[in-house]
Every structure is written in C-alpha cells, then in structure tokens.
C-alpha cells in the first residue's frame, strides 16, 4: 500500500492528516507516494532528492 506525502520546495513535508497544520506554507507543493512502511528518515531523503535549494 502507498501513502501520499505533500512536500514543499524548502524541503518540508507532511502526511495528509497533517496538511491542515501546514496552511501557513505556500500553495507551491508537490505530491509523492511512498510505501506505508517508509520511515520519516527515508521520506526526508526522498524529499531532499526532489527539491533544489
């Protein structure tokens, strides 16, 4: 099974249940799907590989 992750160009990310808490962030976000077993550290690395600072 997969889980959707929202991520922003600054490297921040959240799960769908946390999205409302991120309303202070820009509307410029992307969506990726990760395994339900992915750890926060794995998601950090994936998001870091997708964004350019």
C-alpha positions in Angstrom: 0.0 0.0 0.0 1.0 3.6 -0.6 0.7 6.8 1.3 0.6 10.3 -0.3 3.1 12.9 1.0 2.9 16.6 0.5 6.2 18.4 0.1 7.4 22.0 -0.5 10.4 23.4 -2.3 12.1 24.2 1.1 12.2 20.5 1.9 9.3 20.5 4.4 6.9 17.6 4.0 3.8 16.2 5.8 1.3 13.4 5.7 -2.3 14.1 4.6 -3.5 14.2 8.2 -1.1 17.0 9.0 -1.8 19.1 5.9 -4.2 21.5 7.6 -1.5 22.4 10.1 0.7 23.4 7.2 -1.7 26.1 5.8 1.0 28.7 6.6 3.1 27.2 3.8 2.8 28.3 0.1 0.4 26.6 -2.3 3.5 25.6 -4.3 3.7 21.9 -3.1 4.2 18.6 -4.7 2.7 15.2 -4.0 4.6 11.9 -4.0 3.5 8.4 -3.0 5.6 6.3 -0.6 5.3 2.9 1.0 3.3 2.8 4.2 6.4 1.3 5.8 8.6 4.3 4.8 10.3 5.9 7.8 10.5 9.6 8.4 14.2 9.4 7.6 13.5 7.7 4.3 10.9 10.3 3.4 13.4 13.1 4.3 16.0 11.6 1.9 13.5 11.3 -0.9 12.1 14.8 -0.5 15.7 16.2 -0.3 16.5 14.5 -3.6 13.4 16.1 -5.2 13.9 19.7 -4.1 16.6 22.2 -5.1 17.9 24.7 -2.5 
